[in-house]
Structure formats: structure tokens, C-alpha cells
Amino acid sequence: MPGARRSSTGSILVLVLLLSGLAFLAGLYLGSKYQAPAPLEAPATYAGVRVKIINDRDYYPTLLDLLSKANKSIYIAMFEFKSDTDEISRIVEILISKAKRGVDVKVVLENTIDVNELTYRRLLDNGVSVRFDTRAKTTHAKLVIVDGRYVIVGSHNWSYMAMMRNHEASVLIDNPEIAAADASYFMSIWRGE
């Protein structure tokens, strides 16, 4: 059956060439439709910005310290806030305590993460302003804004794994202008925009 083998190999070769040709033509067509994105604007420059890198396990004590010292406002947008361990429950306790003392505490949680339900209930039942984000968008942010001055942003979710086990990278920024810009962004999420 040597002839049958050549016929099969020939058919495969023709098919590969045909598909390659179609892919090439599709690339030409789509390439003519492609428009490069507009150039990025120059990033804003802020004077007097202080930044602290808070990777891995450095995040948790930095966060606790910052939240404990808050006396005006705490705004949080968090993808996952899993308060099922003592470490993460401590954050919930601080937020409840601050809200009871008159600090403006607002928390937005991602609505598709089941573990957020427990935290949502604990915060809501204890007087903290908390809501789930709109179903139209996913809140994947990990954003904390304190007293209109400090911002923590990065990859840390609020879970034991993120704070105690994973490799995570975040920064603490000390700058009122940046905090104001991020607070404006937070409020747009809070309003469901």
C-alpha cells in the first residue's frame, strides 16, 4: 500500500498549504483593519510622593498600622475579602471599630466571589457602609485609600493566602493628590459606574 500512503501524505500537504494560505490572507485582511492605539499621554508628575514597597508578608502589618491610625476616612475596593481566619478577621474588627468611632468607612466588594458574602454580612451587620459592585463590571481592584492621603494598591487580595503565603506585590503611596485621584475613582465604583 505504498501508493495509499503517498496519497494520504499528499492530501495532508495540500490541506496544510491551503490552511497556511488562508491564514496568510486573513492576516493581510485583518492587518489592513488594525489601527495602532493612540500614544499614551505623559504620566502625571506629583511632587513630594513617598512610596513604600510592601511585598509578600510586609503588606499585612503595614495595612493594620495604616487602618488603625485612620481618623477621617477609609475607602476600600477589594476583589476578594475572605475573613475566615484570625488575621483577616482582625481587619474586619478594625473597620467596624473605626466606623463606630465616626470614621467614614466604605467598602466595595466583587459580587461574583462567594467568600465575600461572609465579610459583607459582618460589615453590614455592624454598621459599616458596604456594597457589592455592579454586575455589569468586575471589581478586580485591590485599592485602599486612607484619610485622603495614603493609598495602598497592588496585587494583594484580603485573604490569608494572599497576605501570608503568596508572592504578592503592592505599594503604599503617601500623597494627597494621588489619594484624591484614587478616591474619585473609588467613588465611581461606589456609585456603580
Buried (B, 14 or more C-beta within 10 A) or exposed (E): EEEEEEEEEEEEEEEEEEEEEEEEEEEEEEEEEEEEEEEEEEEEEEEEEEEEEBBBEBBBEBBBEBBEEBEEBBBBBBBBBBBEEEBBBBBBBBBBBBBEEEBEBBBBBBBEBEBBEBBBEBBEEBEBBBBBBBEEEEBEBBBBBBBBBBBBBBBBBBBBEBBBEBEBEBBBBBBBEBBBBBBEBBBEBBEEE
